[in-house]
Amino acid sequence: VQLVESGGGLVQAGGSLRLSCAASGRTFSSHVLGWFRPAPRKEREFVAAIRWSGGLTYYADSVKGRLTISRDIAKKTVYLQMNSLKHEDTAVYYCAARAQLFGKLTDYGFDEYDYWGQGTQVTVSS
């Protein structure tokens, strides 16, 4: 599985961005796709994830109500709509994929994911 992120940029606090993660390679009906970002005392923290089959979504508490993860099956693309952005959202955002994960996706860290994109920078000016 290859993942390519895009859509990052510079935005003022309160603004919006939409990140995209285009996937290619193996079919992944049972895959999970997630977004991660670096955080203090963590190499990468969980932001949001979605089950490719069924579209069930999971979010970190810090982004609930502001960020929305979705997927377009035909385009094999996962999106992260980012609204009401805060300065503390500034980070490189990485898309990741894993063949199969059970239970609550919020329980899994970055080391459970097998495939990674190169990252896209999001900078929120205060």
N, C-alpha and C positions, 0 to 999 in steps of 0.2 A: 504494500500500500504506500503510495506517495501522496504527500499532503503539501499544498502550496497556499499560504495565507496571503491576503491582500486587504486593503481598505484602511490601514492605519494612517495616522496623520496628526496634525496639530489642530486642537479645537479649544475654545474657551470653556471655562467651567459653566455647567448648565447646558452645554451643547450636546450634539449627537454624532455618532459614527456608526457605520455598519461594517464589521469585519466579515470576510469570506474565507472559507477553507475549501479549496477544490481538491477532491480526492480522485485518485486513479489507481489502477492495478486490480487486485483481486476483488471479486464481488464480496459484499459484506452485509448480508441480510441480518446477521446476528451481531454486528459490530456496535461498539459504543464509540462516539466521538465527543471529545471534550475540549475545553479551553482552559489554559493555565497561564499564570503569570508569576514572575519572581516576587518574593515577599521577604521581609526581615525574618531571619532565623529559619527560613525555608528556601530550598532551592527553587521550587515552583509550587504555588498554591493553586488549589482547585478553584475555578471560577464557575463553570457551568458544564453540563454534559447532556447528551441526548442519545436515546436508543434508536438506532437506525430503523429497526422494525418496531412500528407502533408509535414512535416519536415521543415517548415519555421523557420528560425533562427534569433536571435537577439543578439547583443553584446553591452557591455559597450564600450564607446569610447576608454578607456585606453587599451583595449585588441584587438581591431579590427586589423586585419591583422596578428596577432600573435597567437591567440587562435581560435580553430575551434570546434564547438559543432556538434555532429552527433548522430544518433541512429541506432541501429540494431533491427528491429522489431522482428525478429525470436528469438533473444536472450533476448529481453526486456532489453536492456542495452543502456545507454547513455554514450557517450565518450566526453572527453574534451582534444583535442590535443593541447599541449602547446609548441610553438616554440619560439625561440629568447627570452628565459626567462630572466627577469631582477631581480635584488635583491629585488625590491619592489613588486614582485609577491609572495614573501615568505608569506605564510599564511596557515591556515587550510582551505581546500576547502570542502564545503558542497553541496551535491546534495539535491534537493528539488522537490516536485511534488504538483500539484494543479489540481483539477478536470477540471476546465474550466476557462479560462481568455480571455477576448475580447480585441481587439485593439492591440496596440504596447506593447509587453512584457517588453520593457525597462521602461515603465511607472509604473511597479508594483514592490514594495519592498518585502523584505523577509517576512514581516508579512502577505502577501497575500497567502503564500504557507502553505499547511496543513501538509505535510509529509516531514520528514527530515531524512537523513542518519547521521552516527556518525562522519563523517568528515575524511579527509585524509590530512596529513601534506605534504606540498611542501616547501622545503628550497632551495633557490638559493644563492649560495655563489658568492661573488663579487671578 
